[in-house]
Amino acid sequence: MPLANVDIGVYDNQSACGDGRRGLHQLAEHGARSLVLVCALHDSPRHQEGSRRHVLLHELAHVWAEQNLSQAQKQDFLLVRGLTVWSGSEAGWGELGAEHAAEILAWGVSEGPYLLHPELSDRSCDGFEAGHELLTGNAVSDDRLPTCS
């Protein structure tokens, strides 16, 4: 899954991401570049690296979606996931198609257990597998199928 024109910043506090967010993806230069910020802090230093890796995968998935999905694909994905809004403030985080897509894409490339965000309305393996195939055109291979929990 190729990515182009991405700048990444990693911070030791959440102020760079704003509003208590753990990560942020922004389009820059009229959509020609993406900026990914990782501000994930974990209460336990032992889990800090894993938390940041999780957030980085999620935010890079936003970049991939913006660079690779057409409006029609986004609409199809919304229908399959039972959602009505791709992005914006008119729905909560867990009801945004862009967030579902980012979690599903990150899940699909993760190794080992992937803790799914509790705000997602459908966290079933079947739902994630169908979403991944719709987004990428590829099934997640059975020999490396991540867990859904």
C-alpha positions in Angstrom: 0.0 0.0 0.0 2.0 3.0 -1.2 2.1 6.4 0.5 3.5 9.6 -0.9 4.2 13.1 0.4 3.8 12.4 4.1 5.5 14.3 7.0 5.5 12.7 10.4 6.0 14.3 13.8 6.2 12.4 17.1 5.6 14.3 20.3 6.0 13.6 24.0 2.8 15.5 24.9 -0.7 15.7 23.5 -0.7 19.5 23.0 0.5 19.2 19.3 -2.5 17.0 18.4 -5.0 19.2 20.3 -8.2 18.3 22.1 -6.6 15.4 24.0 -6.1 13.4 20.7 -3.5 10.7 20.5 -2.9 11.3 16.8 -3.9 13.5 14.0 -3.9 13.4 10.2 -4.1 16.7 8.3 -4.1 17.5 4.6 -1.7 20.3 3.6 -0.8 22.2 0.5 -4.4 21.8 -0.9 -4.3 18.0 -0.3 -0.9 17.5 -2.0 0.8 16.6 1.3 -0.3 14.9 4.5 0.9 15.7 8.0 0.7 12.9 10.6 1.2 13.8 14.2 1.6 11.1 16.9 1.0 12.3 20.4 0.1 9.0 22.1 1.0 8.9 25.7 0.4 5.8 27.8 0.3 5.7 31.6 2.8 2.9 31.6 6.2 3.6 29.9 6.3 -0.1 29.2 3.4 0.3 26.8 4.4 3.6 25.3 6.0 2.2 22.2 3.1 -0.1 21.4 0.6 2.7 21.9 2.6 5.0 19.5 2.9 2.2 16.9 -0.9 1.7 17.1 -1.6 5.4 16.6 1.0 5.7 13.8 -0.6 2.8 11.9 -4.1 4.4 12.3 -3.0 7.8 11.1 -1.0 6.4 8.2 -4.1 4.5 7.2 -5.9 7.9 7.0 -3.2 9.0 4.6 -3.6 5.9 2.5 -7.4 6.3 2.4 -7.1 9.9 1.2 -4.6 9.0 -1.5 -6.3 5.9 -2.8 -10.0 5.8 -2.2 -12.5 7.4 -4.6 -15.7 9.1 -3.4 -17.6 6.1 -4.8 -15.4 3.7 -2.8 -16.0 5.8 0.4 -19.8 5.7 -0.2 -19.7 1.9 -0.7 -17.7 1.5 2.5 -20.2 3.6 4.4 -23.1 1.4 3.2 -21.3 -1.8 4.1 -20.4 -0.5 7.6 -23.9 0.9 8.2 -22.6 4.5 8.4 -23.8 7.8 6.9 -20.8 10.2 7.3 -17.3 9.8 6.1 -15.7 12.6 8.1 -16.5 15.8 9.9 -18.1 17.0 13.1 -21.7 15.9 12.4 -21.1 12.5 13.9 -19.2 11.1 16.8 -15.7 9.6 16.2 -17.0 6.0 16.3 -19.6 6.8 13.6 -17.2 8.3 11.0 -16.4 6.1 8.0 -12.9 7.6 7.9 -12.2 6.3 11.4 -13.6 2.9 10.7 -11.5 2.7 7.5 -8.3 3.7 9.4 -8.9 1.1 12.1 -9.6 -1.6 9.6 -6.6 -0.7 7.4 -4.3 -0.6 10.5 -5.7 -3.9 11.7 -5.1 -5.5 8.3 -1.4 -4.7 8.3 -0.8 -5.3 12.1 1.2 -8.2 13.4 -0.2 -10.0 16.4 -3.2 -8.8 18.5 -4.7 -5.5 17.6 -6.9 -3.8 20.2 -9.9 -2.4 18.3 -11.2 0.9 19.4 -14.2 0.4 21.7 -16.2 3.3 20.0 -16.5 1.4 16.7 -20.0 0.1 16.2 -19.0 -3.2 14.5 -15.8 -4.8 15.8 -16.5 -8.3 14.4 -13.8 -10.2 12.5 -16.3 -10.7 9.6 -17.1 -7.0 9.5 -13.4 -6.1 9.5 -12.5 -8.7 6.9 -15.3 -7.4 4.6 -14.3 -3.8 5.1 -10.6 -4.6 4.4 -11.4 -6.3 1.2 -13.7 -3.5 0.1 -11.0 -0.9 0.8 -8.0 -2.6 -0.6 -9.4 -5.2 -3.0 -7.5 -7.9 -1.1 -8.5 -10.3 1.6 -6.4 -10.6 4.7 -4.6 -13.9 4.4 -5.7 -16.6 6.9 -2.1 -17.3 8.0 -1.8 -13.8 9.4 -5.3 -12.9 10.3 -5.2 -10.4 13.2 -7.5 -10.9 16.1 -10.7 -9.0 16.5 -11.2 -8.0 20.2 
